[in-house]
């Protein structure tokens, strides 16, 4: 199976079912399939060939979803880039991946003008234009080179191929696929240890395998309606669309949770059954005073990944949503998802991220690669068809993380994450290898200190890093933001930590700030905190 078959199969089985809801738009599987077919033909007519890379640079939108499937139908490889990406990083990725085309929104013209002339492999750009812009006189024809000099430029809604516009109801034959499931479907760029982003290569087989496993343990059914608050450039947000299209569900695209009440109203109105989120989303949710007045009877499950939900937050969520199954999960881009904790285990093991998901094997090894006993901290290893092909054009980095497996020629993923397992095999995340703090000769997990800080009434967010110290090696510094209406002092924090942590884990420095910096995916940005300290 190929990833584009997710859409095609659902369009065949339930053509008139609403697949995607965005603002006031409701698109069926058949409509999305037809437009993706059109886009695939356009891409091929403009020279996109099997294995060519096409970048998508836009906010979560129907056009972004149509684009990824259109690229796959044309046998291309899609790159879903963060819409907030700046020109320097965009230029690096376009050149590193030798991108042939970019599909983007007209509001990205400024960044594109700073970039495209320095990207020799880029051949053409497709721009989407919102209705407001069109009303104000944007009518530039089908080859709008005036928008981006020296670059073939097309407007999404004015593309004309064989006399038909890119609109629902224009019947294009589905392009025949030459790809097989070992071919690349996408390349996802993540932060690299060298400072430049690195491209995670994922095949059709990788994505199909991961989607199958996640759908299995979430027990998804065609009746599921999922609200997707996460950017499509974040694989967690992307997979909400991919999985729903595979099992024939419905996805509601929302750009953020910045204004929670309209999102909650939409959840109630549309009878949402699935609510994927990250800890920052749930922290916002739990600060709302009147949640109990809303009728969440249709909500069936909540999922969390990217970082652990503090135990106190889990308790509060269970009180607000007593009938909802809450899944604590762990994953990384290199294999999408690794583990999940069955909801019935949440009370007994609230800090665990569970066991390996279906059709996958995981284990923990010491520095010599030997499997360790329960309770011993080591590096987590993942074996399965969800494990990436490697890093794009980075052979040494690939060889560091993809190492020989049990069978000749097989590769398994060394995650770089430190874990321990209990006697029943449940996994507990300790920290990144390069995140660990070395102070007073002790290896310290920032996560353990952060969990302690979250237990303090009034703490909204906490981020812990190690800062250079001439005597200690590294001193522990905690950045803390407080909930509205709360006032805490440094000595309150220290007193709580001394009561609940070993002496060597008590922070030496505490700084209160209004809000902690976040990555585009909603995680607390430890790199930004380190940069504040002048740490590179």
SULJO-V251859 format. One record per pair of residues at least 24 apart in sequence whose ideal C-beta (glycine too) atoms are under 6 Angstrom apart, sorted by the first residue. I is the first residue (numbers start at 1). J is the second residue. If there is no record, write none. Layout:
i	j
I	J
I	J
//
This chain:
i	j
1	208
2	179
2	204
3	72
3	185
3	204
3	207
4	69
4	72
4	73
6	245
6	246
7	33
7	69
7	245
10	245
10	248
14	248
18	250
20	62
20	251
21	252
22	62
22	253
27	62
31	168
32	66
34	168
35	66
36	66
36	69
36	70
36	73
37	172
37	174
38	166
38	170
38	172
39	70
40	70
40	73
40	74
40	175
41	172
42	159
42	161
43	74
44	74
45	161
46	124
48	74
48	76
50	75
50	178
52	76
52	100
53	77
53	97
53	99
54	78
54	101
55	79
55	81
55	99
55	102
56	80
56	103
57	81
57	102
57	104
57	108
58	83
58	104
58	105
59	83
59	255
60	232
60	253
60	255
63	128
64	232
65	241
67	103
73	175
75	178
75	179
77	184
78	186
79	187
80	232
80	233
80	238
81	233
82	233
82	520
84	520
87	111
87	114
87	115
90	115
91	115
91	118
93	189
94	119
95	119
116	148
116	151
124	152
125	151
125	153
126	154
126	156
127	155
128	156
129	155
181	205
187	392
188	235
188	333
190	333
198	391
198	394
199	392
200	333
200	334
200	388
201	388
201	389
201	390
201	392
202	388
203	389
205	385
206	386
209	385
209	386
210	336
210	337
210	386
211	242
211	243
211	246
213	357
213	358
213	359
214	337
215	243
215	247
216	358
217	340
217	357
220	247
222	248
222	249
224	249
224	273
224	274
225	250
225	270
225	272
225	273
226	251
226	274
227	252
227	267
227	272
227	275
228	253
229	254
229	257
234	521
235	333
236	305
240	276
257	281
257	284
260	284
264	294
268	294
271	298
273	298
273	300
274	301
275	302
276	303
277	304
278	306
278	522
279	307
279	309
280	522
282	313
286	313
286	316
291	320
299	324
301	325
302	326
303	327
304	328
305	329
305	331
306	523
307	523
310	454
311	350
312	455
314	350
328	353
334	388
334	413
335	382
335	386
335	387
335	413
336	386
338	382
339	427
349	426
352	426
352	428
353	427
353	429
355	425
360	384
364	419
364	421
374	421
374	422
374	423
375	420
377	418
377	420
377	430
379	414
380	415
380	417
380	419
381	412
381	414
382	413
383	412
387	413
437	466
437	474
438	473
438	474
439	472
439	473
439	474
440	472
440	504
442	504
444	505
449	505
452	497
452	500
452	501
456	496
458	482
458	483
458	486
458	488
461	516
463	516
463	524
463	529
465	526
465	529
465	530
467	533
475	508
476	507
476	508
477	509
478	507
478	510
479	511
479	513
479	516
479	529
480	512
481	513
481	515
481	516
//
